[in-house]
Every structure is written in C-alpha cells, then in structure tokens.
Amino acid sequence: MWGLFALLCLGLVGALQREQVAQHAIRLHRGRNVAVTQGRHWLVENCRRLSGLLKQKRVAVRKLGVAMATAERDQSLSDPEKIFQVHTLEIFQKELNESEKSVFQAVVGLQRALQGDYRDVVNMKESSRQRLEALREAAIKEEQEYLELIAAEKHQQEALKIVQDQNKTLSVLDEILEDVRRAADRLEEEIEDHVFDYNKQMKGVNVEAVLRVEDDDDTQRNSSRREVEDDLGLSMLIDSQNNQYVLTKPRDSTMPRADHHFIQDLVSIVMLSLPCGWLCTLVGLPTMFGYIICGVLLGPSGLNSIKSMVQVETLGEFGVFFTLFVVGLEFSPERLRKVWKISVQGPCYMTLLMVGVGLLWGQLLQIRPTQTVFIFSCLSLSSTPLVSRFLAGGSRGDKDGELEYSSVLLGMLVMQDVQLGLFIAVMPTLIQAGDGSPDSVVMGGLRVLLLLGQVLFSLAAVLLVCALLRSFVVGPYYRKLHAECKGNKEILVLGTTAFVFLMLTVTELLDVSMELGCFLAGALLSSQGHIVTGEVMSCIEPIRDFMAIIFFASIGLHVFPTFVVYELTILMVLTLSLVIMKFFMAMLVLSVILPLGSRHIRWIVSAGLAQVSEFSFVLGSRARRAGIISREVYLLVLSVTTLSLLLAPVLWRIATLKCVPKADRKTVT
C-alpha cells in the first residue's frame, strides 16, 4: 500500500511538471486571440490530461486522509509507529498540494506577463521579483520536505534494524554500542538549534540563492579530502551580492572542525611578512611598511589569495588592543594627570577646525553638509598604533618636571580613540539628517548633544571604575598572579590578558571605545612600579609584535595600487594638502594650549598627528554602506589615508632630526 502511494506521488509530480507546458500554450493562444488550427487536437488532449491529473490528485489526497485515520485507529501499532506513519502520509499529501499550487502559480504568472507592458522596465522588474520570491519559497518548502523524507527513511531503517535485532541474540559489545547509539541520538536532538527553522518565520527575513564553491584540485588525495570537508560543511558560499561566507557554527557540534582557508591565510601572511619586513629594514624603512606591502601582495589587488579577509582583519584588531596596552604600560597615571587637559582640549579643537574647514569647502563645492562633516571628522583622526611604533624603543621619562612630547602626543591620540567611538555613535544621526529638512537638522543637533552628554557621563564612569580598581583590585590581583606563577609565565600571561579584556569589556559596556580600555589597563598596571611594568612587558611584547604583523597586513588588504596609479596626481595633491593642513592646524592648537617655551614639543607632536588613522577604513566602509558617502569618495578616503601613512615616517624623521637631541632620538621600527 505504501509503495503504491509513493509511486502515485512521484508520477503525479512528474506529470504536473510536463503539463505546465501545455497549459502555458493554451493561455498564450487564448490571450492573443489566435485561431486554433492544426494544434487544436494537441491542446484539447493536454487539457483533458491535466483535468484527469487533478481528479486523480483529489482521489489520492482523499485516500491518504483515510489511510491516516486508519493508522491512528490501529491498536497493533505503538505510538511512535503511528506518529511515523501519519507523518509520512502527511508529507505525501503536502507534496501533492504544493505541486498543484505550483501549476496554478505558473499559469497566473504567465497571464500577468502577457497582460504587462514589456516597455515598462519597472513592471518587468516587479514581475521578476515576484517570480523570484515564489521560487525561493518553493525551494525552502521542498528542502524541508526533503529533510523530512530523510528523517522518515532513517526512522524506517531503524525500525527494520530493531526487527532484525529482535530475531537474534545481541552480544555484550552490541548492547553497549546500541546504548551509545541511543545516547548519541539524544545528544544530537538536545544540541540541535533549529536556527534555520526559527529564523525563516521571522519578519524581515529574506531568502537568497547562494553558490557553493569547492577547491579546484584534480588529485585523488585532495579530492578525497574535499569530499570529507563537504560532508563537514566547510565549503564556501557566495550570495548574489558576491559576499563570501564560511561556516561559523556547525549543525553537529560533536565533531571538531577547522577553517583551513583561515589557516592558509595566516601562514601566507607570516611567511611573506618576513622577507618584506627584512627588505624594509635593509633600506631604512619601518618594518610595518613591509607588513603592509605583504597585505597588498596577498590581497585583492595582488595575488588575491586571502579568502578569509574578515577573519584576518578581526585577528588584526588584537594587534591594536595589545599595542595600546603596551602604550599604557609606558604611560604612567602621573604622566596622564599632567597632560589630561591638553589631551582633552587638543583633539576637540582640531576636530572642530577640521569640520569648519570641511563645511567651508563643502559650501564652495556644493557638497552635502553631512558628507563633509563625516569626511573631515574621519580625516581629523590620527593613527595611534603607528605613532606608538615611532615612540617605541626609547626612554620616556620626564625631565626636570617639564612636559615631554611623547606624553602630550599619546594623550591626544588616546582621546582621539574616544572620539572614534563617538563618531560611530553619531553615524545613524548623520544618516537621518541626510534629507536636509529643517526638522531633521534640529532633531539631529539635539541627538548629537544628547550623545555628547552620554559620552561625558561614560568617561566619568570609566574614570571612577579605574580609581576603584587601582585602589582595591590591581595591587592584590597582580601579587596573587606573581605568587601563583612561580617561574611559569603562563599564568602571568593569561592573567594579564584577562585583565586587558576585562577593561576592554568595561569600556565597551559603557559605550566608550575598546581601545581606551586597553590603554587604561596598561596604565593601571604601570602604577604598580617599574618592576611590574618590566615583567609584564617581557611577557606581552611578543604577542603584541605578532598581532601587529597581522594588523598592518590587514591594512594592506585595502590598498589598491592600480587606483593610486590611475589617479596619482590628484591623490598626491590631496594627500600633501591634507598633511600640511593637519600639521599647521596642530601647530595652531598647540600654540594656544601649551605653555611658552615648548616649541620643540609643538613641532614633534604636530608631525605625529599629520596623518590619517587606519580606522578611517572602518568608518568609511560603514558610511558607504549607509549611503553617507559615494563609492568614489570612499576610494579617495582610502587612498589618501594610505598615502598619508606612508608619508608619516618621513615627516616624523624630519621633525625628530630638527628638534630632538641625538642622544634622545627614538628609532622608528
């Protein structure tokens, strides 16, 4: 009986697919009022066949309903067996109904297409969108039915195995394996998330077609490996927008998996960074430019061998975190208190000057205010990791109670990192104010003031937390770590890293930048004395150096030399103008807020600030996705940022040669 129903369902599905052609032809001839001539017999015959199939479908559905009622009343079947049989019949019934529905949907779609105006592109686009959505919904339903049939097949095989096991005596080992199998089935049922089933019912969920890509390799060994990885779900998916995806959380969490693309990317970056950094050292350039060149060679503008770009960039963010932590270790709270006013006033004045100049140029060039505010706010930021590398390797102690340029420069850079978090928070307001209406401008201004108040409150809360941690937690915590490590640095490294991540989490929860939390973690540990600072530095510096390689290589992934070559003249003019403008703006601001007699500090700090932060990549990408800036402006910001970072070591070396005594100069690494 079950075999008859299965064959009937398969036959009806195939027949309905063939009869769609006949019904399309009928509608086409009747819609165009074309006389039926020699094809009349063919049309009538296919109409008769379609009518007969629909009648057979109704009879089959009625019999399936009777069979379900019979199975439910059968006392000889156990409850699980009843549920299985009824569920199987429901699947067959659903398949018949969906097949009939698809026939009439095709007819309606053909009628709509015939009635439409093919000269109207909008109408054609809407018709195509409706067909695409119908196909996506049908694909989801078909896949769900396919999975249900797989489950039914598995259940049937298990039932057959149970019958076979009842006819023979199981050994002790077979009984143990059977118990393990049942426990494994229960475990899979418990850890199954059903994320797809839940999320597809939510409002606003769009279903898209994706391509599944496998590696190209004809050898038998790699083919076998790909077959295994295909079973594990490690192939790459590409959607209609050319976004690439890899597996993040498998359905079966009991089996370990590894992203071999990410592993290959890291291996390539590390191996190529060595010769690139070595060559830069030989020619007298900072090694970080070798790492950036490595990213350029491996990225989309070079060999295009990096497949896990998002993962590489995410890992590179840890290079920023540990770099700022080391900066904080060398930046004691006493020095922070000495320059806190300069650190707060300087970045604010520079940002206001940059935004003012941007609005003036935007008015002359008729650019939207939201766009100019965003662009010049991004360009006002400077690179903290880059300047930290400039300052590495030398003594930073204050002399005779005077200000030191490293303290002023790092303090201003840290406050710019705080401004970065504010820019990210203000971005939705810029989007809403983009229509230019008076109401949106007023509301946007109020939102900005509210966000400024929230930032000030969050900074006060962060400082309060730091004061409490320094008074009651940091000292006992480090002494406990030092006592537990007993010559083994593993506990010390783990405890220090955990403290960095704790401060990072605190500042993130308080809506302040994570970079500030890493800097404050280093400053709190540096308050425990030089011995503690040296011990922690010896453990963290190797981690910092390795993560910094990944970070600077990830910057190179966004550098496009071909675009720079095509627009070299205009890019050089924009970059030199920006660097000179930032230098003189910093000189002007520092002349106002610094005491007299600190001319050398103004020169060096201005040289350190006369470049654009690599975080403009992040802000620019978000602004482009949000529609604040265009593709052309985004590429210009990207290229100008890169060129300014390349010019930064030259300007820094000129400033240090002019203003710093030879014995106190830091080596650029």
N, C-alpha and C positions, 0 to 999 in steps of 0.2 A: 504493500500500500504506500509506504513512504517513498519507495523508488519511483512509483507511478507519479506521485505528486511532484517529485523533484524533476523528472523528465518533462512533465507538463509545464512547469515553471520555466525551465530552460528553453523549451520550444516556443513558448509564448514571447519570451523576451527577444529571441532572435527574430521571430516573425514580425513583432511590432517594429523592430528596427528596420526591417526591409519594407514594411508597408508605409513608412513615413514618406518614402519617395513617391508612392502612388498618390497619397493624399495631397502632397505638395503640388503635383501635376494637376490634380483636379481643381484646387483653389486657383492655381495660376491661369488655367483656361477659362474658368468661370469669371475670375476677376477682370480679365482682359476682354470678355465677351467674344471669344474666338469660337467659331463654329467647330463642333466635334465632327471630324471626318473619319479618316481611316483609323484613328486611335480610340474611337468610341468603345469598341469591344474591350480593349485593354483597360480603359478607365473603369468601365462598368464591372469588369471581372475583379479588379483590385478593390473597388468599393465593397463588393459583395464579400470578398475575403476579409476585409477589415471589419465589417459588421459581424461576420461569423466569429472572428477572433475575440471581439468584445463580448459576444454572448458566451463563448467558452470561458472567458475570464470571469464573468459573473457566476457561472456554474462552478468553476474551480474555487472561487472565494467562498461560495456557499458550502461546498463540500469541506473546505478547510475549517470553516466555523463549526460544522457538525463534528469533524474529527477532533477539534479542540475540546468540545463539550464532552465527547465520548472519553477522551483521555482523562479529563478531570473527574469523571464518574467511575473510572476503572479502579476497583478496590485492590486489584492484584499488583498495582504499581505503587512504589514508595513515593513519598512526597518529592524528593529530589528528581526522581524519574518523571513524575508528572510535570514538574516545572520545566524540565528539559524538553519534553515532547511538545508541550504547549508553546514554549518559546521558539522552538524550531518551526512550528507551523505558522506562528506569527511573523517570522522572518519571511517565509514564502509568501504569505498574504501581503505583506508590505511591499515586497518586490513586484508583485502583480499590480498593485495600486500605483506605485511610482512609475512603472512602465507605461501604464495607461495615461497617467498625468503628463509624462514627457511627450507623448504623441500629441495631445491637445495643445500643450505649450508650444510645440513646433508649429502647429497649424496657426495659432494666434500670432506667433512671431512672424510667420510668412505673410499673413494678412496685414499686419502692421507695416511690414516693409513695402508691400505693394501699394498701400494707401499713402505712404510717405512721399515726400518730395526729395529726390536724390540730389537736388541742387542745394538743399539746406544742410550744411555740414553739421549744425547743432543737432538737428533731428536725427541724422545718421549716427552721431556720437552717442546720443541718448539711447537709441535703439541698440547699438553695440554694447553699451554699458549694461542694459537690462539683460541681454543675452549672456553677457559675461557673468553677471551675478547669478543668473539661473544655473549656468554650468557649474559655478563654484558650489552652490547649494547642493546640486545633484551629486557633485564629486564627494562632498562631505557625507551625504547620506549613503552613497554607495560604499565609501570606505568604512563607515560604521557597520553597514550590513556585512561587508566582507570580514571585518573583525569578529562580528557575532557568529558568522559561519565558521571561522577558525576556532572560536571557543566551543561551538557545538561539536565540531569534529574532534577536538581534544576530549570533550566530555564523552563522546561516543567511544573513542579509543580507550579511555579509562574504564568505561563500563564493560567493554569487551575484555579488558585485562582483568577486571575483577571477576568476571565469569570464568576466565581461564584459571585464575588463581584459586578459585573455589574447587576446581576439579583436580588440583594437585596439592601435594603437601609442601609447604614452604620451609626452606631451611632457616636456620637461625640468622644467617647473614642476609637472606632475602627479607626476612621480617624486619631486621634493623634498617635495611635500605628502604623498605616500604614506609616505615615510620619516619625516616628522614625525608622522604619524598613528600609525605603529607605535611610535615613541618615546614618544608621549603615552600609548598604551595600556600600555606597560611601566611608565611612571611611575605611573599610577593603580593598577596592580597592586602596585607597591612600597610606596606610601604608604597603601594600604588597611589599616585596623587590624583589621577584623572584630570590633570590640568587642562588638557585639550577639551574634554567634555564639559568642564565647568566654564571655561573662558569663552567658548563659542556661543554660549547662551547669553552672554553679557551684551548690553547695548554699546554701540560704537565699535564693535569688533568687525574688522574687515578680513575677508579670506582672500589670499592671493596665491597665484601659481608660482612655484619655485622650481629651479633646476637643481638637480643633484649631480655633482661633479665628482668623478673619481680621478685618481692619479693616472697619468699615461706611462705605462711601463709594460713592455711585452714579455719580460722574462717570467718564467714559471714561478720562481721564488716570490717575486713581488706580486704576481697575480694571486698567488695563494694568500699572501699577507693582506692584499686588498679585500679578498673575499671574507677573511676573518674580520677586518675592520668594518666592512659593510654590514656584517651582522651586528657589530657593536655600535653602529650608528655614528662612525667617525668621519663620514664623507662630508663634503662642503655643500651648502645650499646657497643659491643665488636667486634673489627675488627680481621682480620686474624693474626695480629701480637700480639694479646692479649692486645692491648691498650683499655682502657675503657673510654667511653665518656658519659657526661651528657649534658642536654640541657643548652645552654648559651643564646640564643636569640630565643624566640618562634615566630611562624608564626603570631599568633594573639596576638598583643601587648596590646589589650584592657583588657585582663584578667591577674590579678596578679598571679604569680607562686612562689614557694619556693622550693629549693633543700633540701628535707628532709634528704637525706643522709649526706649532709654537716652539717646540724643542729645536727643530731645524733652524728657525729664525734666530733664536738666541745663539746657537752655535755659529751661525754665519756672521752675526754681528760681532761676537767676541773674537773670532778668528781674523776677521778683516780689520777690526779696530787696532790690532797690534801693529801691523805694518803701516797703517795710516797715521797712527799716533807717533810711531817711530820716525817716519819721514818728516812730520811737522816739527819734531824735536831737532832733527838734523838741520833744518832750515831756519830754526829760531822762532817758530810759531808755537802758540799754546797747543797742547795735546788735544784739547777739546775740539779744535777745528778738524783734527784728524778723525775724531769720532763723528762729527757732523758730516764730513766727506764720506765716511763709511755708510752713514744712513742714506746719503744721496746716491751712492753707487748701488745699494741694495734696494732702494725704494722704487716708487712708480716711475720716476724719471730716469732710472738706470736699468739694472737687470730685472727689476720688478719681481724679485724672489721672496719678498716678505709677504706672507699670506695672512699672518695674524697681527695686523697693524694695531688694532685696538688693544690687544693683549700686551704688545711690546710697549705701547705708549703708557698703558696703565702701570706696568712694572717700572717704567722710567720715572713715574711720579714719585716713587720711593727714593729715587736719587735726589729729588728736590727736598723731600722730607728730611733725609739724613744730612744733606748739605746744610740746611738751615739749623738742624740740631747742633752740628759741629760749630756753626757760626755762633749759636747761643752759648756753647761751652766756652768760647773765647771772648764772649761779651758779657762781662760780669754785671750784676744788678747795680753795682756802684756806678759803673760807666753809663748804664742805661738811665739812671736817675740824673746824671749830669747832663745828658743831651735830650731828655724827653721833650722839652719844649720845642727844641729845634726839630726833632723828629716828627712832631705833630704839625707844626706850622709850615715847615718846608714843603712837604708833599701837597698839602692843601693849597698853598699859594701857587705852586707850579701847575697843579691841575686846573685851577681857576684861570690862570694866564693862558694855558693851552686851549681850554674851552673857549675863552674870549677871542683868541686869535682865530680859532676854528669857525666861530659864528661870524666873525668879520669876513673871512674868506668865503664862507658859505653864502653870505648875503651878496657878495660880489659875483660869485659864480652861480647863484640861484640854485643852491643845494638845500635840501630839506634840513631844518634845524636838528631834528632827531638824529639824522645821519651824521652831521658834523659834530654834534655833541659826543656821540658814541666813538667816532673815529679818533678825535683828538683826546678823548679820555683814555682810549687804548694806548695811543702814542705817548701819553704822559708817563706811563709806567716804564720802569727800568728793570733789568734782569738781576735779580738777587743771586742766583747760582753763579752767573758769570762774574760778577764783581767779587763774590766770595772766593772764587778761584784766583782772581787778581791779588787779593789780600792774603792768600794762604802763604805760609812759609816764613813769616817774619814776626818780630816782636810787636805787640800792640799795647804795651804799657804806656800809660800817660806819663808825661814828663813835667815835673815842677807844677803840677796842678793845672796845666794848660789842656785845652781841647786837642784831641787828635783826630786827624781826618778820617781814620777808619771807624771811629765811634760815631761821628756825625753821619758818614756815608751809610753804614749799616743800619743805624737808627731810622734814617729816612727810607731806606729800602724796605725795612720791615713794615713801616706804616703804609707804604705803597701796596704791600701784600694785603694789608687790611682793606685798603681801598678797592683791591681786586674783588674781594667778597661783596663789597657794596655795589660795584658795577654789575656783578652778576645778579644781585637782588633787584637793582633798578631796571634791568633789561625788560621785564614784562611791562613796566610802566612806559618805557620808550615805545614799545610796540603799540600800546593802547593810545598813546598820544600822537601816533603817526598820521592820523587822519587830518590833523591840523585844525579841528573845530575848537572854538573858544572853551566850550565845556570840558573837552578832553584835556586841553592845555592846563586849565585851572585845576582839574582833578589830578592831573599828572604832577603838578607842582606840589599839591598837598600830599600826594603819596610819597614824593621824594623827601619832603620834610619829615613825614612820619618814619620813613626808613632811616633817615639820619638820626632821629631820636632813638630808634631801636638799636642802631649801631653803637651809639654812645652808651646806652644802657648795657649792651652786651660787653663792651670794653670794660666798663666799671665792674661788671660781674666777673669777668676773666681776671682782672687785677685782684679782686677780693679773693678769688679761689687760689691764685698764685701766692698771695700773702699767707693764707691759711696753710697751704701745702708747705711753704718754706718754714713756717714756724713749728708745725706739728708732725709733718709726714716725711719730708725729703731726708732729713738727717737720720732718723731711726731706720727708714727704709734702706738707705744706702749702707749703713752699718750692718744691717741684717744680711744684705747681699754679700758684703765683703766677708762677713764671718762664715757664710754658708759656702762660698766658692772654694776656699781652702786650696788655692793654687789652680783650681779648674775654672777657666774663664767662661765656660759655657753658661753657668748660672748668671754671671755678671752681664754677659751679652744679652741673655734673654730678659733679665730684669730691667736693663737699661732700655732695650727696645720696647718692652711692655709699658714703661713709663712714658716714652715718647708717644706711643699710640694712645695712651690714656689722655695725655694733654691734647693730642690731635682730636680725639673724640669729644673732649670737653668744649673746645673752641668751636667744633662743628655743631654741637648741640646748641650752643649759644649764638649761632648764626654769624660767627667770625671765621675768617679763613683758617683752614687747617695748617697752612704754612706758619701762621703766627703761633699756633700751639706747639709746633716742633721747635721753633726758636725759643719759646718760653721754657720748654722742657730743658734745653741746654743751659739757659741762663739760671734756672733753679739749681741744677746740679753744679754749675760753676760756683755758686755761692758757698759750697762746702769746702772750698780751698783748692789750691793748685795741685795737691797730691791726688785728690779725687778727679780733677779735670784731666790730669795726665793719664791716670789709669783708665778712665772711661774712653779717652781719645784713642788710646792704643788698641782698644777693642773695636771701636766703631769705625775708625778711619778706613780699614779695608772694605767694609760693607759699603761705606759712602762712596769710595772710589769705584767699586764695581757697578753700583747702581747709577752713578753719574755717567759711566760709559753708555749704559742703556738709554739714559735720559737724553744725552746730546745726540746719540744716534737716532733717537725718535724725532728730534728736531729736523735732522737731515731728511727724514722721510717726506717732509712737507716742503722741501726746497726743489724748485723746478728750474734747472739751469737753462732749458730751452726758452722758457718765457722770459727769463732775465736777459738772455742774448737778444731776443726779438725786440725787447723794449729797454735796452741797456741805457740809452741816452736819457730817456725820461726818468728811469729808475735811479740813475746816478744823481740827476739833478734833484729829485725828490729826497733822496737819502741824505745828500750833503746839506740840503736846505734844512731838513729836519734835525740833523745832528748839530749843525751850527745854531739853530734856533733854540734847541733844548740846552745847549751849553751856555748861551748868553742869558736865557731865562733863569737857569740855575745860579749863574753868577749874580744876577739882579736880586733874586730872592735871598741868597746867602749874604749879600752885602747888607740887606736890611736886618736879618735876624742874627747874624754872627757879630761878635764884638770886634772892635777895631784891632788891627794888628794881626789878623788871621788870613792874610792874602793867600798864602800857600794852601790853606785849607779850602778856600773858595775854588781855586784852580783845580785841585785834585778831585774834590767832590763833584764839581761840575763835569769834569771829564768822565767820572764814573757813572754819572746819570745821563750822559749824552748818547744813549742808545735805547732801543725799544725792547721791552720784556718779551720773552718767548711765550708768555701767557696770552699775548695778543693773538696767537694762533687759536687758542681755545675760545677767547671772546669773539674773534672774527668768525669762526665756524658757527657758533651759536647765533650770532647776528645774521649770518647769511641764511641759515635755516629759518630764522624768524622773519626774514624779509626786511630787516632794517637796512642792510647794505646789499648791493648787487654783486654778481659774480666778478665783474671787472674790478670793483673796489676791493673785494676780498683778496684777489690775487695781487693787487698793488700793495695792500697792507702786509700780506705775507712776504712779498719780495723786499719791500723796504725794511721790514723787521729783520730779515736775514742779512741784508747788506749792512745794516747798522750794527748788528752783532759782529760781523766780520771786520768792520772799521774800529770797533771798540778797543781792541788791544793796541792798535796804532796810536789812538788818541790818549789812551792810558799811559803808554810808554813815554810819549812826548811830555805829558804833564808831570810824571814822576821824575824824568830827567831834568826838568826845569825847576821843580820846587822841592824835591826830596833830596837830602844829603845822600851821598853814595853809600855810606855805611848803613843807612836805614831803608834802602830800597827793597821792595818785595819782588820776588821773582814771579813772573807770570807763568803759570803752569797749566 
